């Protein structure tokens, strides 16, 4: 009973900040849809389809952050800061390379990407404007998400959530100003939504860099970026590859919904966009539970407390099932 009570205290201190962070991220898509919907249905539909590129990138980022969390949480539990910094540098290097490819594709061939999701010329044109303008955010997101992940796994989950949530609020405010042309700013519509995202990601990256520069924080050492650890990289890919495969297979299935809807017309795309927003808002609590439970179990494994880790793992599964069962009734 004592272990269960300890687990609940630790879990709740992690779940609510992480779940709130995920909820705020989902609100960005909701605000884009809500604000652009007032301009035209085609604007809403085009951005909804273009945002599937962000969704695909997030699949890779999810796998990288899960892999990073598996190792960072255990090393942090051992208080092996050097190992945390080595895995941090390695995963950041991989993530930046992947994110740069997304940025390059969105900047150079946005029309080709949009044709995957729709054959309607108007949607392709509007979606291409959004992708080309938002392209830099893919690289910035790849950087910031790894920094936020390392903060979560080094005892700074609340700080990570504050950074992410604050930049989301700023993103929504910038959306309103730039989409509608408030405060004498030009009315930019779709391009305004993309620019707002880029500005918010720039602030997020600068904030993350500032926090990790403080004394006692996990640091990025460029020697670890340039000179890798072969054993660590093998172990990382051994456990991360199945996660990445799962994310890709699962993500391709969901992305196919958008591909099918995109070829059914703007009305179907708009309706599917609203449904996805509702789904994402409801799923935030589950994501918070999964992330929080994984960090707690990883810390105990790293500290060598295998029996406690096993008990915490069982409690995490039971609690998540109990908490999410009522949510399933709404679907």
C-alpha positions as CSV (number, residue, x, y, z in Angstrom):
1,X,0.0,0.0,0.0
2,X,2.8,2.4,0.8
3,X,4.4,1.8,-2.6
4,X,1.1,2.4,-4.2
5,X,0.7,5.7,-2.3
6,X,4.2,6.8,-3.1
7,X,3.6,5.9,-6.8
8,X,0.4,8.0,-6.9
9,X,2.1,11.0,-5.4
10,X,5.0,10.9,-7.9
11,X,2.7,10.1,-10.8
12,X,0.3,13.0,-10.1
13,X,3.2,15.5,-9.8
14,X,4.3,14.5,-13.3
15,X,1.0,13.7,-15.0
16,X,-0.8,17.0,-14.6
17,X,2.1,19.2,-15.9
18,X,2.7,16.8,-18.9
19,X,-1.0,16.4,-19.6
20,X,-1.6,20.1,-19.4
21,X,1.4,20.6,-21.8
22,X,-0.2,18.2,-24.3
23,X,-3.6,19.9,-23.9
24,X,-2.0,23.3,-24.7
25,X,-0.3,21.8,-27.8
26,X,-3.7,20.5,-29.0
27,X,-5.2,23.9,-28.5
28,X,-2.8,25.3,-31.2
29,X,-4.5,23.1,-33.8
30,X,-7.9,24.0,-32.4
31,X,-7.2,27.7,-32.6
32,X,-5.9,27.4,-36.2
33,X,-9.1,25.6,-37.2
34,X,-11.3,28.0,-35.3
35,X,-9.7,31.2,-36.6
36,X,-9.2,30.1,-40.2
37,X,-12.7,28.7,-40.3
38,X,-14.0,32.3,-40.0
39,X,-12.0,33.2,-43.2
40,X,-13.1,30.3,-45.4
41,X,-13.7,26.6,-45.3
42,X,-10.9,26.1,-47.9
43,X,-8.4,27.8,-45.7
44,X,-9.4,25.4,-42.8
45,X,-9.2,22.4,-45.1
46,X,-5.9,23.3,-46.7
47,X,-4.1,23.9,-43.3
48,X,-5.7,20.7,-41.9
49,X,-4.1,18.7,-44.8
50,X,-0.8,20.5,-44.6
51,X,-0.6,19.9,-40.9
52,X,-0.4,16.2,-41.6
53,X,3.3,16.8,-42.4
54,X,3.6,18.1,-38.8
55,X,1.8,14.9,-37.6
56,X,4.3,12.7,-39.5
57,X,7.2,14.6,-38.1
58,X,5.7,14.2,-34.6
59,X,5.8,10.4,-35.1
60,X,9.5,10.5,-35.4
61,X,9.9,13.0,-32.6
62,X,7.7,10.7,-30.4
63,X,10.0,7.8,-31.0
64,X,13.1,9.8,-30.3
65,X,11.7,11.3,-27.1
66,X,10.5,7.9,-25.9
67,X,13.9,6.4,-26.6
68,X,15.6,9.3,-24.9
69,X,13.3,9.0,-21.9
70,X,14.1,5.3,-21.5
71,X,17.8,6.0,-21.1
72,X,17.8,9.4,-19.5
73,X,15.3,8.4,-16.7
74,X,17.5,5.4,-15.8
75,X,20.8,7.3,-15.9
76,X,19.2,10.2,-13.9
77,X,18.1,7.6,-11.3
78,X,21.7,6.5,-11.0
79,X,22.8,10.1,-10.9
80,X,25.1,9.5,-13.8
81,X,24.9,13.0,-15.3
82,X,27.6,12.3,-17.9
83,X,25.6,9.4,-19.4
84,X,22.5,11.6,-19.5
85,X,24.5,14.3,-21.4
86,X,25.9,11.8,-23.9
87,X,22.5,10.3,-24.8
88,X,21.0,13.9,-24.9
89,X,23.7,14.9,-27.4
90,X,23.3,11.8,-29.6
91,X,19.5,12.0,-29.8
92,X,19.6,15.7,-30.5
93,X,22.0,15.1,-33.4
94,X,19.7,12.5,-34.9
95,X,16.5,14.5,-34.4
96,X,18.0,17.7,-35.9
97,X,19.0,15.7,-39.0
98,X,15.5,14.3,-39.4
99,X,13.8,17.6,-38.7
100,X,16.1,19.4,-41.3
101,X,14.8,17.0,-44.0
102,X,11.2,17.9,-43.1
103,X,12.1,21.6,-43.3
104,X,13.8,21.1,-46.7
105,X,10.9,19.2,-48.1
106,X,8.3,21.7,-46.9
107,X,10.4,24.6,-48.3
108,X,11.3,23.2,-51.6
109,X,8.5,20.8,-52.7
110,X,5.3,21.8,-50.8
111,X,3.1,21.2,-53.9
112,X,4.3,17.7,-54.1
113,X,3.6,17.0,-50.5
114,X,0.1,18.5,-50.8
115,X,-0.7,16.3,-53.8
116,X,-0.3,13.3,-51.6
117,X,-3.4,14.4,-49.6
118,X,-5.6,16.1,-52.2
119,X,-6.1,16.7,-56.0
120,X,-8.0,19.9,-55.6
121,X,-5.9,22.8,-57.0
122,X,-7.2,25.4,-54.6
123,X,-6.3,23.3,-51.5
124,X,-2.9,22.5,-53.0
125,X,-2.1,26.2,-53.6
126,X,-3.2,27.3,-50.1
127,X,-1.6,24.4,-48.3
128,X,1.7,25.1,-50.2
129,X,1.7,28.6,-48.9
130,X,1.3,27.3,-45.4
131,X,4.0,24.7,-45.7
132,X,6.6,26.9,-47.3
133,X,6.1,29.6,-44.6
134,X,6.0,27.2,-41.6
135,X,8.9,25.0,-42.8
136,X,11.5,26.5,-40.4
137,X,9.3,25.5,-37.5
138,X,10.0,21.8,-38.2
139,X,13.7,22.2,-37.5
140,X,13.0,24.4,-34.4
141,X,10.5,21.9,-33.1
142,X,13.0,19.1,-33.4
143,X,15.4,21.0,-31.2
144,X,12.9,22.2,-28.6
145,X,11.2,18.9,-28.1
146,X,14.5,17.1,-27.2
147,X,15.4,19.9,-24.8
148,X,11.9,19.8,-23.2
149,X,12.2,16.0,-22.9
150,X,15.6,16.2,-21.1
151,X,14.1,18.7,-18.7
152,X,11.2,16.3,-17.9
153,X,13.6,13.5,-17.2
154,X,16.0,15.5,-15.0
155,X,13.5,16.6,-12.4
156,X,12.1,19.6,-14.2
157,X,8.8,18.4,-15.6
158,X,6.9,21.4,-14.3
159,X,9.4,23.8,-15.9
160,X,9.1,21.9,-19.2
161,X,5.4,22.3,-19.1
162,X,5.6,26.0,-18.3
163,X,7.9,26.6,-21.3
164,X,5.7,24.6,-23.7
165,X,2.4,26.0,-22.4
166,X,3.5,29.6,-22.4
167,X,4.8,29.4,-26.0
168,X,1.5,27.8,-27.0
169,X,-0.5,30.7,-25.5
170,X,1.8,33.1,-27.4
171,X,1.2,31.1,-30.6
172,X,-2.5,31.4,-30.2
173,X,-2.2,35.2,-29.6
174,X,0.1,35.6,-32.6
175,X,-2.4,33.6,-34.6
176,X,-5.2,36.1,-33.9
177,X,-3.0,39.1,-34.6
178,X,-1.5,37.8,-37.9
179,X,-4.5,35.9,-39.3
180,X,-6.9,38.8,-38.8
181,X,-4.5,41.7,-38.9
182,X,-5.2,43.1,-35.4
183,X,-3.3,46.1,-33.9
184,X,-2.6,47.5,-37.4
185,X,-0.7,44.4,-38.5
186,X,-1.3,43.1,-42.0
187,X,-4.1,40.5,-42.5
188,X,-2.1,37.5,-43.6
189,X,-4.6,34.6,-43.3
190,X,-3.0,31.2,-43.8
191,X,0.5,32.7,-43.9
192,X,-0.2,34.5,-40.6
193,X,-0.9,31.1,-38.9
194,X,2.4,29.7,-40.2
195,X,4.4,32.8,-39.1
196,X,2.8,32.6,-35.6
197,X,4.0,29.0,-35.3
198,X,7.5,29.9,-36.3
199,X,7.7,32.8,-33.9
200,X,6.5,30.7,-31.0
201,X,9.0,27.9,-31.8
202,X,11.9,30.5,-31.9
203,X,10.9,31.7,-28.4
204,X,10.6,28.1,-27.2
205,X,14.1,27.2,-28.4
206,X,15.7,30.3,-26.9
207,X,14.0,29.7,-23.6
208,X,15.1,26.1,-23.5
209,X,18.7,27.1,-24.3
210,X,18.6,29.7,-21.5
211,X,17.3,27.2,-19.0
212,X,19.8,24.5,-19.7
213,X,22.6,27.0,-19.5
214,X,21.9,27.5,-15.8
215,X,24.0,25.9,-13.1
216,X,23.2,22.3,-12.2
217,X,21.2,21.6,-15.4
218,X,22.0,18.9,-18.0
219,X,24.2,20.5,-20.6
220,X,24.8,19.9,-24.3
221,X,28.5,19.2,-24.9
222,X,29.5,19.5,-28.5
223,X,32.3,17.0,-28.0
224,X,29.5,14.4,-27.5
225,X,27.7,15.6,-30.6
226,X,30.9,15.2,-32.7
227,X,32.2,12.1,-31.1
228,X,29.6,9.5,-30.5
229,X,29.4,6.5,-28.1
230,X,29.1,3.4,-30.2
231,X,27.8,1.2,-27.3
232,X,25.2,3.8,-26.3
233,X,24.1,4.3,-29.9
234,X,23.6,0.6,-30.4
235,X,21.6,0.3,-27.2
236,X,19.5,3.3,-28.2
237,X,18.5,1.9,-31.6
238,X,18.0,-1.6,-30.1
239,X,15.1,-0.3,-28.0
240,X,14.0,2.7,-30.1
241,X,13.6,0.9,-33.4
242,X,10.6,-1.1,-32.3
243,X,9.0,2.1,-31.0
244,X,9.7,3.9,-34.2
245,X,8.2,1.1,-36.2
246,X,5.1,1.1,-34.1
247,X,4.8,4.9,-34.5
248,X,5.2,4.7,-38.3
249,X,2.7,1.9,-38.8
250,X,0.2,3.5,-36.5
251,X,0.7,6.9,-38.0
252,X,0.4,5.7,-41.6
253,X,-3.0,4.3,-40.7
254,X,-4.2,7.6,-39.3
255,X,-2.7,9.6,-42.1
256,X,-4.6,7.5,-44.7
257,X,-7.8,8.9,-43.2
258,X,-6.6,12.4,-44.3
259,X,-5.6,11.1,-47.7
260,X,-9.0,9.6,-48.3
261,X,-10.8,12.6,-46.9
262,X,-8.7,14.9,-49.0
263,X,-9.8,13.3,-52.2
264,X,-13.5,13.4,-51.1
265,X,-13.5,17.2,-51.1
266,X,-13.2,20.3,-48.9
267,X,-16.3,19.5,-46.9
268,X,-15.0,16.1,-45.8
269,X,-11.6,17.5,-44.9
270,X,-13.2,20.3,-42.7
271,X,-15.4,17.8,-40.9
272,X,-12.5,15.4,-40.3
273,X,-10.3,18.3,-39.0
274,X,-12.9,19.2,-36.3
275,X,-13.2,15.5,-35.3
276,X,-9.4,15.2,-35.0
277,X,-9.2,18.2,-32.7
278,X,-11.8,16.7,-30.3
279,X,-9.9,13.4,-30.3
280,X,-6.6,15.1,-29.6
281,X,-8.0,17.2,-26.7
282,X,-9.4,14.1,-25.0
283,X,-6.2,12.0,-25.6
284,X,-4.0,14.5,-23.7
285,X,-4.6,12.9,-20.3
286,X,-3.6,9.5,-21.6
287,X,-0.4,10.8,-23.0
288,X,0.4,12.5,-19.7
289,X,-0.2,9.2,-17.8
290,X,2.0,7.2,-20.2
291,X,4.9,9.7,-20.1
292,X,4.7,10.2,-16.3
293,X,4.6,6.5,-15.6
294,X,7.5,5.8,-17.9
295,X,9.7,8.5,-16.2
296,X,8.9,7.1,-12.7
297,X,9.6,3.5,-13.7
298,X,12.8,4.5,-15.5
299,X,14.1,6.4,-12.4
300,X,13.6,3.3,-10.2
301,X,15.3,1.0,-12.7
302,X,18.2,3.3,-12.9
303,X,18.5,3.3,-9.1
304,X,18.5,-0.5,-9.1
305,X,15.1,-0.8,-7.3
306,X,13.7,-3.5,-9.6
307,X,10.9,-4.6,-7.3
308,X,9.7,-1.0,-6.8
309,X,9.9,-0.5,-10.6
310,X,7.9,-3.6,-11.3
311,X,5.2,-2.5,-8.7
312,X,5.1,1.0,-10.2
313,X,4.7,-0.4,-13.7
314,X,1.8,-2.5,-12.6
315,X,0.2,0.4,-10.8
316,X,0.7,2.6,-13.9
317,X,-1.2,0.2,-16.2
318,X,-4.0,-0.3,-13.7
319,X,-4.4,3.5,-13.1
320,X,-4.3,4.3,-16.8
321,X,-7.0,1.7,-17.6
322,X,-9.2,3.0,-14.7
323,X,-8.8,6.6,-15.7
324,X,-9.3,6.2,-19.4
325,X,-12.3,3.9,-19.3
326,X,-14.8,6.7,-18.7
327,X,-13.3,8.7,-21.6
328,X,-14.0,5.8,-24.0
329,X,-17.7,6.1,-23.3
330,X,-17.7,9.4,-25.2
331,X,-16.6,7.7,-28.4
